[in-house]
Amino acid sequence: MSKGGGDTGPAHSQWGRSSPSGDAMMNEAAALSPVSRHRWATLSVLCVTLLLISVDNTILNVALPSIVRSLGASSSQLQWIVDAYAVLFAGLLLSLGALGDRVGRKWIFMAGLAVFAGGSALAAWSGSPDRLTLARAVMGVGAAALMPCTLSILTNVFTAEKDRARAIGIWSGTTGLGVALGPILGGFLLAHFWWGSVFLINVPVAILGLIAATWLVPNSRNPRTTRPDPVGAILSMLGLGLLLWGIIEAPGRGWTSLPIMAALVASVVAIASFVIWERHVDHPMLPLRFFANRRYSAAIAALALVLFALIGMFFLMTQYLQFALGYSPLEAGIRITPVAVALLVVAPLSVMVARRIGSKVVVSSGMALIAIGLGILSTTTVHGTYRDCVIPFILLGIGVALALAPCTESVMGSLPIEEAGVGSATNDASMQVGGALGVGVLGTALNLRYQHLMAPLVSHAHVPANVQAVIEGSLGGALAVAQRAPAKLGVLLAGVARHAFVSGMDLALVIAASVVGVATIVVLVLLPNRGTAPSSPELPDASAVTSPSETLITEP
């Protein structure tokens, strides 16, 4: 509510739901409110910031071969450099989303921009894989503060259902577009600068975002929010982190080794403890009652698996285009363009299509296209060309665009508007967990097959242990050794290494296609085709709604 009394916040929106005349009064007030008049400018700031976060999910992928050459990173270290960001991002989303609800989403949004910029600067100047992993974790903290605020601010600014659906469509399109544009931007930067430039570019954009947010982003909060849940946040990060550590490190240590078994068991214990804690604590970070709503739970699961496939595919294919097909970073980034174009065209339309024919049809169709695209990519051979990738890339882009926005609308539309903060945080967390697992699971499947096929050659050649570790550590390491080896041996090593990598990539893509294919069937069964209006807590009387102590939206 502004100081002049023009409340456009959730309380007023709920107040107007009781009758058609209430809706008309709410829409008229929204049109007169300064916050509402600036809502499209606000959306532009949110989307630029969201683009920054989304790009960072994949801009690193095209730089992975450069990082292998510059820092000597192994495949498991590459997975951690990618996933450290996602683990902190996913683990803190719910806590920082709830903190934004409590103290003001604008302030958490701006703090997140500052932390993200600082982490980006640290990453740009990292001198080792471990330092880069740590810097990526700092960036994940900043992103966790930013992303839930973008959607919860959007939901509170766009109170009319039609406008909110359009805004969420643009928001979702920005998310998908950023994921797709990351490799293109990364390739351009790597063609002109060193690998750290893919992080350093975040700093000026974040600074401009801070300046724009000061004037254009309204503050909003939920005065009925509960206190923070640090125990839940720690348990969730511990469970996900231990699970990923076990999956990523297993190829090098062995699935039956004591550290891997202990990590996997500990992850199960931490995740179970998280569920038990959230069920019994009176201020849960993740209200498990949300999952009783089939629309919410099916959409959350679909979002996670869409990102599982998309981020995992980018992790694999950006390396394939450079290491196996020999493209430069820029050439590889440009060749991901079909995914970006498909997302750009289809994503803004997907919510409107879903409103006409239903979410179930649109989301399941999108996931089926993703599974088909991954299945085609899994037939790639060492003699394949880029031409074999074009159609699957287009199918993947269309499929992600069809699934992403309607799932987000289903998640947000299944919850009362007062729960916008935690709703947007769970939406974002599901995508980050899915993306992290995609890199972890698919990258590990590739590594297992790669090492299995490389072991006989390395053993027969009787190479020193340190050289063997480099060869089996990554395709990039094997190619570097091949360049320094005698001609015939080098050609043989490079050929076998490329074959092993492509074979491992195909196995990973088959796994991804199978997971998404099964998920398509689950969505068809569980996701309602149409949503119903979510119930809200009982509202106070009119004087309480307009009381200054209950302010939900304020001037920028």
C-alpha positions as CSV (number, residue, x, y, z in Angstrom):
1,M,0.0,0.0,0.0
2,S,1.4,3.4,-0.9
3,K,1.3,6.3,1.5
4,G,-1.6,7.7,-0.4
5,G,-3.7,4.6,0.3
6,G,-3.7,2.8,-3.0
7,D,-3.0,-0.8,-1.9
8,T,-2.3,-3.2,-4.7
9,G,-0.9,-5.9,-2.5
10,P,-2.1,-9.4,-1.8
11,A,-4.5,-8.4,1.0
12,H,-6.4,-6.1,-1.3
13,S,-6.4,-8.7,-4.1
14,Q,-7.9,-11.3,-1.8
15,W,-10.4,-8.8,-0.4
16,G,-11.7,-8.3,-4.0
17,R,-12.1,-12.0,-4.8
18,S,-15.4,-12.2,-3.0
19,S,-17.5,-10.7,-5.8
20,P,-17.2,-9.4,-9.4
21,S,-17.6,-5.9,-8.1
22,G,-14.6,-6.5,-5.8
23,D,-12.5,-7.5,-8.8
24,A,-13.5,-4.4,-10.7
25,M,-12.6,-2.2,-7.7
26,M,-9.2,-4.0,-7.4
27,N,-8.4,-3.5,-11.0
28,E,-9.4,0.2,-10.9
29,A,-7.2,0.7,-7.9
30,A,-4.3,-1.1,-9.6
31,A,-4.6,1.2,-12.6
32,L,-4.4,4.3,-10.4
33,S,-1.5,3.1,-8.2
34,P,2.0,4.4,-8.9
35,V,3.4,0.9,-8.3
36,S,1.0,-0.6,-10.9
37,R,1.7,2.2,-13.4
38,H,5.4,1.3,-13.2
39,R,4.8,-2.5,-13.3
40,W,6.2,-3.1,-16.8
41,A,9.3,-1.1,-16.0
42,T,9.6,-3.2,-12.8
43,L,9.2,-6.4,-14.9
44,S,12.0,-5.2,-17.1
45,V,14.4,-4.8,-14.2
46,L,13.4,-8.2,-12.8
47,C,13.8,-9.9,-16.1
48,V,17.2,-8.4,-16.8
49,T,18.4,-9.7,-13.4
50,L,16.8,-13.0,-14.0
51,L,18.5,-13.2,-17.3
52,L,21.8,-12.7,-15.5
53,I,21.1,-15.6,-13.2
54,S,19.8,-17.9,-15.9
55,V,22.7,-17.2,-18.2
56,D,25.1,-18.1,-15.4
57,N,23.6,-21.5,-15.3
58,T,25.0,-22.4,-18.7
59,I,27.6,-19.7,-19.7
60,L,30.2,-21.7,-17.8
61,N,29.6,-24.8,-19.8
62,V,31.1,-23.4,-23.0
63,A,34.2,-22.4,-21.0
64,L,34.7,-25.8,-19.5
65,P,37.3,-26.9,-22.1
66,S,39.2,-23.7,-21.6
67,I,39.2,-24.3,-17.8
68,V,40.5,-27.8,-18.4
69,R,43.4,-26.4,-20.4
70,S,44.1,-23.4,-18.1
71,L,43.5,-24.9,-14.6
72,G,44.0,-28.6,-15.4
73,A,40.5,-29.5,-14.0
74,S,39.3,-33.1,-14.1
75,S,35.8,-34.1,-15.2
76,S,34.6,-34.5,-11.5
77,Q,36.1,-31.0,-10.8
78,L,34.2,-29.6,-13.7
79,Q,31.0,-31.1,-12.3
80,W,31.6,-29.5,-9.0
81,I,32.4,-26.1,-10.5
82,V,29.0,-26.2,-12.2
83,D,27.1,-27.8,-9.2
84,A,28.5,-25.7,-6.3
85,Y,26.5,-22.9,-7.7
86,A,23.3,-25.0,-7.9
87,V,23.7,-26.6,-4.4
88,L,23.9,-23.2,-2.6
89,F,21.3,-21.8,-4.9
90,A,18.8,-24.6,-4.2
91,G,19.6,-24.9,-0.5
92,L,19.1,-21.3,0.4
93,L,16.2,-20.4,-2.0
94,L,13.5,-21.2,0.5
95,S,15.2,-19.5,3.5
96,L,16.0,-16.4,1.6
97,G,12.6,-16.3,-0.1
98,A,11.0,-16.5,3.3
99,L,13.4,-13.8,4.6
100,G,12.3,-11.5,1.7
101,D,8.7,-12.1,2.7
102,R,9.6,-11.0,6.2
103,V,11.9,-8.1,5.9
104,G,11.1,-6.8,2.4
105,R,11.7,-8.4,-1.0
106,K,13.3,-5.4,-2.5
107,W,16.1,-5.3,0.2
108,I,16.9,-9.0,-0.2
109,F,16.8,-8.6,-4.0
110,M,19.4,-5.8,-3.8
111,A,21.6,-7.6,-1.3
112,G,21.5,-10.6,-3.6
113,L,22.7,-8.5,-6.5
114,A,25.7,-7.3,-4.4
115,V,26.7,-10.8,-3.3
116,F,26.3,-12.1,-6.9
117,A,28.6,-9.4,-8.2
118,G,31.2,-10.1,-5.5
119,G,31.2,-13.8,-6.2
120,S,31.5,-13.2,-10.0
121,A,34.6,-11.1,-9.5
122,L,36.1,-13.8,-7.3
123,A,35.4,-16.4,-9.9
124,A,36.9,-14.4,-12.7
125,W,40.3,-14.3,-10.9
126,S,40.3,-17.8,-9.5
127,G,43.6,-19.6,-10.0
128,S,42.6,-23.2,-9.3
129,P,39.5,-25.4,-9.6
130,D,39.0,-25.4,-5.8
131,R,39.0,-21.6,-5.7
132,L,36.6,-21.4,-8.6
133,T,34.3,-23.9,-7.0
134,L,34.2,-21.7,-3.8
135,A,33.5,-18.6,-5.8
136,R,30.7,-20.3,-7.6
137,A,29.2,-21.2,-4.2
138,V,29.3,-17.5,-3.3
139,M,27.5,-16.7,-6.5
140,G,24.9,-19.3,-5.6
141,V,24.2,-17.5,-2.4
142,G,23.5,-14.3,-4.3
143,A,21.4,-16.0,-6.8
144,A,19.3,-17.7,-4.1
145,A,18.5,-14.2,-2.7
146,L,17.6,-12.8,-6.2
147,M,15.6,-15.4,-7.9
148,P,12.6,-16.0,-5.5
149,C,12.3,-12.2,-5.1
150,T,11.9,-11.7,-8.9
151,L,8.8,-14.0,-9.0
152,S,7.3,-12.9,-5.7
153,I,7.6,-9.2,-6.6
154,L,6.1,-9.9,-10.0
155,T,3.2,-11.8,-8.4
156,N,2.4,-9.0,-6.0
157,V,2.8,-6.2,-8.7
158,F,0.6,-7.9,-11.3
159,T,-2.5,-8.5,-9.3
160,A,-4.9,-8.9,-12.3
161,E,-5.0,-12.6,-13.4
162,K,-4.6,-11.9,-17.2
163,D,-1.7,-9.5,-16.7
164,R,0.0,-11.8,-14.2
165,A,-0.2,-14.7,-16.7
166,R,1.4,-12.6,-19.4
167,A,4.1,-11.4,-17.0
168,I,4.8,-15.0,-15.8
169,G,5.0,-16.0,-19.5
170,I,7.7,-13.3,-20.1
171,W,9.4,-14.3,-16.8
172,S,9.5,-18.0,-17.8
173,G,10.7,-17.1,-21.3
174,T,13.5,-15.1,-19.8
175,T,14.5,-18.0,-17.6
176,G,14.6,-20.4,-20.6
177,L,16.2,-17.9,-22.9
178,G,19.0,-17.1,-20.4
179,V,19.8,-20.8,-20.1
180,A,20.0,-21.1,-23.9
181,L,21.9,-17.9,-24.5
182,G,24.6,-18.6,-22.0
183,P,26.7,-20.7,-24.3
184,I,26.4,-18.1,-27.1
185,L,27.5,-15.3,-24.9
186,G,30.2,-17.4,-23.3
187,G,31.6,-18.3,-26.7
188,F,31.7,-14.7,-27.8
189,L,33.6,-13.7,-24.7
190,L,36.1,-16.5,-25.0
191,A,36.8,-15.6,-28.6
192,H,38.0,-12.2,-27.4
193,F,39.1,-12.6,-23.7
194,W,40.2,-15.2,-21.2
195,W,37.8,-17.7,-19.5
196,G,37.3,-15.4,-16.5
197,S,35.4,-12.9,-18.6
198,V,32.3,-15.2,-18.5
199,F,32.1,-14.2,-14.9
200,L,33.4,-10.7,-14.9
201,I,30.7,-9.5,-17.3
202,N,28.2,-10.1,-14.4
203,V,29.6,-7.2,-12.4
204,P,28.6,-4.1,-14.4
205,V,25.2,-5.7,-15.1
206,A,24.6,-6.2,-11.4
207,I,25.7,-2.7,-10.6
208,L,23.2,-1.3,-13.2
209,G,20.6,-3.6,-11.7
210,L,21.2,-2.1,-8.2
211,I,20.7,1.4,-9.5
212,A,17.6,0.6,-11.4
213,A,16.1,-1.4,-8.6
214,T,16.4,1.6,-6.2
215,W,13.9,3.5,-8.3
216,L,11.8,1.0,-10.2
217,V,11.3,-2.0,-7.9
218,P,8.6,-1.7,-5.2
219,N,9.1,-3.2,-1.8
220,S,6.6,-5.9,-0.7
221,R,6.4,-8.3,2.2
222,N,4.1,-10.7,3.9
223,P,3.5,-9.4,7.5
224,R,2.1,-12.8,8.5
225,T,5.2,-14.7,7.5
226,T,6.8,-17.1,10.1
227,R,10.3,-16.8,11.5
228,P,13.3,-18.4,9.6
229,D,14.0,-22.1,9.6
230,P,17.8,-22.4,9.7
231,V,17.7,-26.1,10.7
232,G,15.6,-26.9,7.6
233,A,18.0,-24.9,5.4
234,I,21.1,-26.7,6.7
235,L,19.5,-30.2,6.4
236,S,18.4,-29.5,2.8
237,M,21.8,-28.3,1.7
238,L,23.5,-31.2,3.6
239,G,21.3,-33.8,2.0
240,L,21.7,-32.5,-1.6
241,G,25.4,-31.8,-1.2
242,L,26.2,-35.2,0.1
243,L,24.1,-36.9,-2.6
244,L,25.8,-35.0,-5.3
245,W,29.3,-35.6,-3.8
246,G,28.6,-39.3,-3.7
247,I,27.3,-39.4,-7.3
248,I,30.1,-37.2,-8.7
249,E,33.0,-38.8,-6.9
250,A,31.9,-42.4,-7.4
251,P,33.6,-43.0,-10.7
252,G,37.0,-42.1,-9.3
253,R,36.6,-43.7,-5.8
254,G,34.3,-46.6,-6.6
255,W,30.7,-47.0,-5.7
256,T,31.5,-49.5,-2.9
257,S,34.2,-47.4,-1.3
258,L,33.7,-46.4,2.3
259,P,33.6,-42.6,1.6
260,I,31.0,-43.0,-1.2
261,M,28.8,-45.4,0.8
262,A,29.0,-43.2,3.8
263,A,28.1,-40.0,1.8
264,L,25.1,-41.7,0.2
265,V,23.8,-43.1,3.5
266,A,24.3,-39.7,5.2
267,S,22.4,-37.9,2.4
268,V,19.4,-40.2,2.9
269,V,19.5,-39.6,6.6
270,A,19.8,-35.8,6.1
271,I,16.9,-35.7,3.6
272,A,14.7,-37.9,5.8
273,S,15.6,-35.7,8.8
274,F,14.6,-32.6,6.7
275,V,11.2,-34.1,5.9
276,I,10.6,-35.1,9.5
277,W,11.7,-31.7,10.7
278,E,9.5,-29.8,8.3
279,R,6.5,-31.9,9.2
280,H,6.8,-31.1,12.9
281,V,8.2,-27.6,13.2
282,D,5.7,-24.8,13.5
283,H,7.6,-22.6,11.1
284,P,8.7,-24.9,8.2
285,M,10.9,-23.6,5.4
286,L,9.0,-25.9,3.0
287,P,5.3,-26.3,4.1
288,L,4.7,-30.0,3.1
289,R,1.0,-29.3,3.0
290,F,1.6,-27.8,-0.5
291,F,2.3,-31.2,-1.9
292,A,-1.2,-32.4,-1.0
293,N,-2.2,-30.3,-4.0
294,R,-1.7,-32.5,-7.1
295,R,-1.4,-29.4,-9.4
296,Y,1.5,-28.1,-7.2
297,S,3.4,-31.4,-6.7
298,A,3.1,-32.6,-10.3
299,A,4.3,-29.2,-11.6
300,I,7.2,-29.0,-9.2
301,A,8.4,-32.5,-10.3
302,A,8.0,-31.6,-14.0
303,L,10.0,-28.5,-13.5
304,A,12.8,-30.4,-11.9
305,L,13.0,-33.0,-14.6
306,V,12.9,-30.4,-17.4
307,L,15.9,-28.7,-16.0
308,F,17.5,-32.1,-15.3
309,A,17.4,-32.7,-19.0
310,L,18.3,-29.2,-20.2
311,I,21.2,-28.4,-17.9
312,G,22.6,-32.0,-18.2
313,M,22.3,-31.8,-22.0
314,F,24.2,-28.5,-22.1
315,F,27.0,-29.9,-19.9
316,L,27.4,-32.7,-22.3
317,M,26.9,-31.1,-25.7
318,T,29.1,-28.0,-25.2
319,Q,32.0,-30.4,-24.5
320,Y,31.1,-32.6,-27.4
321,L,30.9,-29.7,-29.9
322,Q,34.4,-28.5,-28.8
323,F,36.3,-31.7,-27.9
324,A,34.8,-34.1,-30.4
325,L,33.8,-31.9,-33.3
326,G,36.6,-29.4,-32.9
327,Y,34.6,-26.2,-32.8
328,S,35.9,-23.1,-31.0
329,P,34.0,-21.8,-28.0
330,L,32.2,-19.2,-30.1
331,E,31.4,-21.7,-32.9
332,A,30.0,-24.1,-30.3
333,G,27.9,-21.3,-28.6
334,I,26.5,-20.3,-32.0
335,R,25.5,-23.9,-32.7
336,I,23.4,-24.0,-29.6
337,T,21.3,-21.2,-31.2
338,P,18.4,-23.4,-32.3
339,V,17.6,-24.1,-28.6
340,A,17.5,-20.3,-27.9
341,V,15.4,-19.4,-31.0
342,A,12.8,-22.1,-30.2
343,L,12.6,-20.9,-26.6
344,L,12.3,-17.2,-27.6
345,V,9.5,-17.9,-30.0
346,V,7.4,-20.5,-28.0
347,A,7.9,-19.6,-24.3
348,P,5.8,-16.3,-24.3
349,L,2.9,-18.2,-26.0
350,S,2.9,-21.3,-23.9
351,V,0.9,-19.9,-20.9
352,M,-1.8,-18.5,-23.2
353,V,-2.0,-21.8,-25.0
354,A,-2.3,-23.6,-21.7
355,R,-5.1,-21.4,-20.6
356,R,-7.0,-22.4,-23.8
357,I,-6.4,-26.1,-23.9
358,G,-5.2,-26.9,-20.4
359,S,-1.8,-27.3,-18.7
360,K,-1.7,-31.1,-18.8
361,V,-1.8,-31.2,-22.6
362,V,0.8,-28.5,-23.1
363,V,3.3,-29.7,-20.4
364,S,3.1,-33.3,-21.4
365,S,3.6,-32.4,-25.1
366,G,6.6,-30.4,-24.2
367,M,8.1,-33.1,-22.1
368,A,7.5,-35.7,-24.8
369,L,9.4,-33.4,-27.3
370,I,12.3,-33.2,-24.8
371,A,12.4,-37.0,-24.5
372,I,12.3,-37.4,-28.3
373,G,15.1,-34.8,-28.8
374,L,17.3,-36.5,-26.2
375,G,16.6,-39.9,-27.8
376,I,17.8,-38.7,-31.2
377,L,20.9,-37.1,-29.7
378,S,21.7,-40.4,-28.0
379,T,22.3,-42.0,-31.4
380,T,25.3,-39.7,-32.0
381,T,28.5,-41.5,-33.1
382,V,32.1,-40.5,-33.2
383,H,31.7,-39.9,-36.9
384,G,28.7,-37.6,-36.4
385,T,28.4,-34.0,-37.5
386,Y,26.7,-30.9,-36.2
387,R,23.9,-31.5,-38.7
388,D,22.8,-34.5,-36.6
389,C,22.2,-32.1,-33.6
390,V,20.0,-29.4,-35.3
391,I,16.6,-31.1,-35.2
392,P,17.1,-32.5,-31.6
393,F,18.1,-29.0,-30.4
394,I,14.9,-27.5,-31.9
395,L,12.8,-30.2,-30.4
396,L,14.4,-29.6,-27.0
397,G,13.9,-25.8,-27.2
398,I,10.2,-26.1,-28.1
399,G,9.7,-28.8,-25.4
400,V,11.3,-26.7,-22.7
401,A,9.4,-23.6,-23.7
402,L,6.1,-25.5,-23.7
403,A,6.7,-27.1,-20.2
404,L,8.4,-24.3,-18.3
405,A,5.9,-21.4,-18.2
406,P,2.7,-23.5,-17.6
407,C,4.4,-25.4,-14.8
408,T,5.4,-22.2,-13.2
409,E,1.9,-20.8,-13.6
410,S,0.6,-24.1,-12.1
411,V,2.9,-23.8,-9.1
412,M,2.1,-20.1,-8.4
413,G,-1.6,-20.5,-9.2
414,S,-2.1,-23.4,-6.8
415,L,-1.0,-21.3,-3.8
416,P,-2.7,-18.3,-2.1
417,I,-1.0,-15.0,-3.1
418,E,0.1,-14.6,0.5
419,E,2.5,-17.5,-0.1
420,A,4.1,-16.0,-3.2
421,G,7.5,-15.9,-1.6
422,V,7.8,-19.5,-0.5
423,G,5.9,-20.6,-3.7
424,S,8.4,-18.9,-6.0
425,A,11.3,-20.2,-3.9
426,T,10.1,-23.8,-4.2
427,N,9.5,-23.3,-7.9
428,D,13.1,-22.1,-8.3
429,A,14.6,-24.7,-5.9
430,S,13.0,-27.5,-7.9
431,M,14.7,-26.2,-11.1
432,Q,18.1,-25.8,-9.4
433,V,17.9,-29.3,-7.8
434,G,16.9,-30.7,-11.2
435,G,19.8,-29.0,-12.9
436,A,22.3,-30.0,-10.3
437,L,21.2,-33.6,-10.5
438,G,21.3,-33.4,-14.3
439,V,25.0,-32.5,-14.2
440,G,25.8,-34.9,-11.4
441,V,23.9,-38.0,-12.7
442,L,24.5,-37.5,-16.5
443,G,28.1,-36.4,-16.0
444,T,28.8,-39.4,-13.8
445,A,27.2,-41.8,-16.4
446,L,29.6,-40.3,-19.0
447,N,32.6,-40.6,-16.7
448,L,31.9,-44.2,-15.8
449,R,31.6,-45.3,-19.5
450,Y,34.6,-43.1,-20.5
451,Q,36.9,-44.6,-17.8
452,H,35.7,-48.1,-18.5
453,L,36.6,-47.8,-22.2
454,M,39.9,-45.9,-21.6
455,A,41.3,-48.3,-19.0
456,P,42.4,-51.1,-21.4
457,L,44.4,-48.7,-23.6
458,V,46.0,-47.0,-20.7
459,S,46.9,-50.3,-19.0
460,H,48.3,-51.7,-22.2
461,A,50.5,-48.6,-22.8
462,H,52.0,-48.8,-19.3
463,V,51.9,-45.0,-18.8
464,P,53.0,-43.4,-15.6
465,A,50.3,-43.1,-12.9
466,N,50.1,-39.2,-13.1
467,V,49.6,-39.4,-16.8
468,Q,47.0,-42.1,-16.4
469,A,45.1,-39.9,-14.0
470,V,45.1,-37.0,-16.6
471,I,44.0,-39.3,-19.4
472,E,41.2,-40.9,-17.4
473,G,40.2,-37.6,-15.7
474,S,38.7,-36.0,-18.8
475,L,38.6,-36.0,-22.6
476,G,40.4,-32.7,-22.6
477,G,43.2,-34.2,-20.5
478,A,43.5,-37.2,-22.9
479,L,43.7,-34.9,-25.9
480,A,46.4,-32.8,-24.3
481,V,48.5,-35.9,-23.6
482,A,47.9,-37.1,-27.2
483,Q,49.3,-33.8,-28.6
484,R,52.6,-34.4,-26.7
485,A,52.8,-38.2,-27.4
486,P,54.6,-39.8,-30.4
487,A,52.5,-39.3,-33.6
488,K,51.0,-42.8,-34.0
489,L,50.3,-43.2,-30.3
490,G,48.9,-39.7,-30.1
491,V,46.5,-40.3,-33.0
492,L,45.4,-43.6,-31.4
493,L,44.9,-42.1,-28.0
494,A,42.9,-39.1,-29.3
495,G,40.7,-41.5,-31.4
496,V,40.0,-43.9,-28.6
497,A,39.3,-41.0,-26.1
498,R,36.8,-39.3,-28.5
499,H,35.1,-42.6,-29.0
500,A,34.9,-43.3,-25.2
501,F,33.5,-39.8,-24.6
502,V,30.8,-40.0,-27.3
503,S,29.8,-43.5,-26.0
504,G,29.5,-42.1,-22.5
505,M,27.6,-39.1,-23.7
506,D,25.1,-41.4,-25.5
507,L,24.6,-43.5,-22.4
508,A,23.9,-40.3,-20.4
509,L,21.4,-39.0,-23.0
510,V,19.6,-42.4,-23.0
511,I,19.2,-42.1,-19.2
512,A,17.9,-38.5,-19.6
513,A,15.4,-39.4,-22.3
514,S,14.1,-42.4,-20.2
515,V,13.7,-40.2,-17.1
516,V,11.8,-37.5,-19.0
517,G,9.7,-40.1,-20.9
518,V,8.5,-41.7,-17.7
519,A,7.9,-38.2,-16.2
520,T,5.7,-37.4,-19.2
521,I,3.4,-40.3,-18.3
522,V,3.3,-39.2,-14.7
523,V,2.3,-35.7,-15.8
524,L,-0.5,-37.0,-17.9
525,V,-1.8,-39.0,-14.9
526,L,-1.3,-36.5,-12.1
527,L,-1.3,-32.9,-13.4
528,P,-4.8,-31.4,-13.5
529,N,-5.7,-29.9,-16.8
530,R,-7.3,-26.9,-15.1
531,G,-6.5,-25.2,-11.8
532,T,-8.9,-24.1,-9.1
533,A,-8.6,-20.9,-7.1
534,P,-6.4,-21.5,-4.0
535,S,-7.9,-21.0,-0.6
536,S,-6.5,-18.2,1.5
537,P,-6.2,-17.6,5.2
538,E,-9.2,-15.8,6.8
539,L,-8.8,-12.1,6.3
540,P,-9.0,-9.5,9.0
541,D,-11.6,-6.8,8.9
542,A,-11.3,-3.8,6.5
543,S,-9.5,-1.6,9.0
544,A,-6.8,-4.2,9.5
545,V,-6.4,-4.7,5.7
546,T,-5.5,-1.0,5.3
547,S,-3.5,-0.6,8.4
548,P,0.0,0.7,8.0
549,S,1.3,-2.2,10.0
550,E,-0.1,-4.6,7.4
551,T,1.5,-2.9,4.4
552,L,2.3,-5.4,1.7
553,I,3.4,-3.2,-1.3
554,T,5.1,0.1,-0.9
555,E,6.5,2.8,-3.2
556,P,9.9,2.0,-4.8
